[in-house]
Amino acid sequence: MEPDQEQDQDQEQEQEQAYLREETAKLLLDHFFFEHGPFRVEIIPKRVDPAYADKYIREKIETDAEPVVCRHARQFVDFYELRQTLPHFHDFLKKAESDGTAFSRSMQIVMLLGEVGAEDDWKLADDYFQNQLLTVPLARQRLPGLLRCWAALGPKSSLAKLEELFTIEVDFRQKTRDRGDEGELRYQRLRAVHANDLPRAKRAVKYREKIEQTKDQARLKALIENYARLDNYPPEYLNDWAARMLQRAAAENKETRDTIIKLMRESIEATAKARTIDHEAKAFVKRRLLRAIQLFDESQLESDELSFLKQQLKVSGEGDLLSTLQPQPVPEHQTGVGNP
């Protein structure tokens, strides 16, 4: 490559890494947090200046926000790891879960603090979960959500109170199942959660504990395998956590980031050769891990890999947390690389 070409490439990469203009970032954040109609896009806005994001959240997301807004805040704060923003959410936990909306909002905030925060934030979240959310009458009506909440808090959080609630409520609904079709339906729904979802969540959290105790490349390989959905552990309880752990590890230093990229490439190659994996699954793994590599260091992608990702934009809405994909409806020239 000629020196002038190298310089042009460096300038392009530097431009691609720059933060979005504030007015563009505002458009994306307004849409992500507050558009809940048919034109809503679930992709997290990328390349937003963390300082602006912190300011935006503090000004726009209030303590009476709808639960869906809090869920989006949890996803966004997680991706950017905005620990400086977490004190803003402490005020959301007011011990005032008088209705389903307030209860759902509190669950989202507990998960946010538990997933993103340091030890003190996690302790606050777990204490609120154990001694507030599990104690109010509405808890018995929100057991599936509370199960997700517990799984998000992870291995250090006790399951005892939640399991006791499940036992009490399943027993109650079994005794009242003969009170019309609705009674039978309520019983069957909760029984399915108790018989299927609870064991899946326990299995996922146990596996998470095992991985957290693993070190070095073995740990990174397990995280990559889970994020690419190549293992048989419940993705609904683990994929976001695996993405978070990989993103944090990649941010530690260049050596770790390069190791992650190398292991992702090895996983793509091994999957491509596997006879027991179908073509669609192979494409999913390749797409998912190349998008992650693009996020960590796009310079390590070959031209054919960039072409592949461009061709794959039609399947962008798969929950790729590790990705440069930008949501619409911002014009392409304002969002840079990865815009679908």
N, C-alpha and C positions, 0 to 999 in steps of 0.2 A: 504493500500500500504506500502511495506517495505521501510525503509530509503534509502537503496541502489537504489531501483527502483525510488523513488522520486528524488534522486540526478541525476540519469541517465536521467529522464524526464526533469528536470531543465536544464541540459546540452544540451539536444536535442533542447529544446525551445530556449535557448540562441543562439545556433548555427544557428537555423532557422531565428532568427531575425538579425543576423549579415549582414553587407553589402556584396554585391557581390565583388569578387575580381575585381580589376580594369580592367584586360584584358577581363573578362567575361562581365562586364558592358559595355565596349567599343563595343564588338560584338553585344550586344543587342541594344545599342543606334545607332550604325551604321545601323543596320537593320531597326529599327523603324523609323529613320529619312530619310534614303536615299535609301531604297529598295522599289521601286514603281512598281515592276513587279508582275508576278503571284504568287510568293512565299511570298509576303508581308503578315505580320501578324499585325493586328490592336491593339493587346493587349499592354498596356503601360508596359514597363519594371519596375519591382518592386525591392525593396531592393538595389537600387543604392544609393551610398553615395551622399548626396546633395552637398557636397563640390566638388566632382568629376563631378557631373552633371552640376553644375554652370560653372566649368572650361571647360568642353566639349562643352557646348552651346556657350560660348563666343568665343571659338577657331574655332568651326566647322560651326556654323550657321551665315552666313554673311548677310549683308543688301540687297543683290540681290538674296537671297534664293527663290526657287520656292514657290508659295503659299501653296502647300501641305506640304512642310517642315515647314512652319510657322504654319500651322494648327496642325501638330504633336507637334510642340514646345508649342503651346497653351495648348494642352491636357496634355503634360508632366509637364510643369511648374505649371499647375493647380493642378495636382495630388500631386506634391511635395511641392506646395505652395512656390516656389522659388522667394520670393520677392527680395532677394538680386541680382537676375539675371535681374530684370526688367529694370534697367538703360541701359542694353545692347540693349534692344528693342526700347528705345526712339529714337535712331539714325535711326531706320527703317522708321520713319515717316518724310519724307523729302519733302512733298508737291510736289511730282513729279509723280503723277498718270497719266502718258502719254499713258498707254495702259492697257488692261485688266489684264495682269499679275501683274503689279505694283498696280493696284486698288485692286485686290483680296488679294495681300500680305498685303496691308495697312488695309483692313478690318479685317484680322486675328490678326494683331498686336493690333488694337483698341480693339477687343474682349479680347485678352490676358490681356492687361493692365486693362481693365474694370472689368474683372472677378477676377483677382488675386491680383491686386494692392490695396494699401491703398487709402485714399481719394484724395491725390494729383495725383496719377496715374490715378484714375478714372476721375478726372477733365480734365487731359490732353487728355485721350481717348475720352471723350464726346465732348470736344471742337474740337478735330480733326474730329470727326464724323459729328458734326453739321456744322462747318465752313469751312471744307475742302472737305470731301468725298461727302457731299450732294450738293456741289456747282460746282463740275467739270462736264463737259459734259457727261463723262462716267457713271455718277450716274444713268441716265435714263435707261441705259442698264443693270444695276446691282441691280434693285429694290428688287428681292427676297433675295439676299445676304445682302443688306442693312437692310432689315426687320429682318433678323437673328441677325445682328449686333446690331440693336436697342434693341431687346429683351434681348440680352446678357448684355447690359449696364443697363437694368432694369428700375424700376419705376421712378427714378430721372431724366432720360433722356427724353427730350421733343420729342413728336411724330409729332409735327406740320409741320415741314419742310418736313419730309418724306411723310406724308399724302398728302401734297400739290404736291409733285413730282409725287406721284401715280395718283392723279387726272389729272394732266397735261398730263402724259404719256398715261393713259388709253384713255383720250379724243383724243389725237393725233393718237393713233393706231386705234381707232374706225373710225376716218375720213379717214385713209389710208388703211383700211382693204380690200378694193376692188382692191388693186394693186397686184393681183395674189394670188395664194395659200399661199405663204409665208407671205403676209400681213395679211391674215385672221388668219393664225396660230399664228403669233406674237400677234395679238389682243386677241385671245382666251386664250393663255397662260397667258398673263398679267392680263386679266380679271379674270381668275381663282384665281390667286394669290391675287388680290385685293378683290375679293368677298369671298374667303375662308381663305387664309393664314393670311391676315391682321387682320380679326376679331379674329382668333385663337390666334395670337400673343398678341393682346390687352387683350384678356381674360386671357391668361397665365400671363402676366405682372401684371395685376390687382390682380390676385390671389396671385402672389408672394408678392406684396405689403401688402396684407392682412396677409400673413404668417409672414412676417418680423416684423409685429406689434404685433404678438402673442408671448406669453412667455411660458417658462418652458415646461412641458410635452405636453401641447396642441400643441406647435410649433413642438416639436420633432415627435409627432404622425403624424402630417400633412406632415412633410418632409418624414417620412418613408412610408406613404401611397402613396405619389407621386413617390418616388424612386421605390417602388414595383409595380407601375402602377395599384394601386387599386382605384384611383380616376378617374374622367373623364376630367381632365385638360390636355391640350396638352403636351405630354411627350417630344416632340422635342424641346420645349422651356423651359422646367422645370427640366427634369431629371438630367442633369449635374449640374444644380444649387442646386438641392436638395442633390445630392451626396456631393457637395462641402460644403454645410452647415452642413451636418451630420458629415463629416470628421473633420471639424473645431471644432464642438461641442465636438466630442469624444476626441479631443486632449486637451481640456481645463483642464480636471481633471478626475480622476478615477471614481468619483461618477457619473458624467454626462455620461461617457462612459458606465458604468454599467447600467444606466437608459436606454440608447439607446438600448443596447443588450436585456434588459428585454422587452422593447416595441416591438422590432423586433420579439422576441419569441412569444409574445402575438398576433402579427399580423399573424405569421405563423399558430398558433393554430386556430385563428378565421377563417382564410381563409380555412384551412383544413376542418372545420365544415360547411362552407357555402354551401348551396344547390344550390345557383345560379351561382356558379363558377365552370367551368369545370375542368377536371383532368389536362389538359395541363397547364391551367393558375395557378392552385394550385402548380404544380411542378415548374413553373417559379418563383412564389413568394418565395417558400421554398428555391430554388436554389439561387436566388438573395440575399435574406436576410441572409442565412447561410454563403454565401461568404463574406458578409459584416462583420458578426460576426467574421469570421475567420481572417479578416484583423485587426479588432479592438482588439481581444483577443482570440486567438485560443484555449487557455486552457479551455474556457467555452463551447467548442463543445464536445458532447458525441461521443463515438466511432462509433455509428450507423450513426451519422450525418456526420462524416468524411468519412465514407464508401459511404454514399449517394453522397457527393460532388465528390468523386473519380469516382463514376459511371457516374456522370453528366459532366465529362470533355469533352465529345464529343459535348456538346453544350456550349462550352466556349466562343464563339465569339458573345456575346450578348450585348457588351458594358457595362459590369459590372465594373464601375469605382471603386467601393468599393470591392476590390477583391485582393487575393494574386496570382492570375493566372499569370504565366510567359509566354511570347511568346517563340516560337521556333525560330531559330533552334539551340539553345544552349543545350548541353547535359544535361540530367535530373539531374545528380549528381552535376552539377554546379549551378543549379537554386533553389534547395530546394523545400520546400512545395508549393503545388499548381501548379506545372508544368504540363501542359496538355500532 
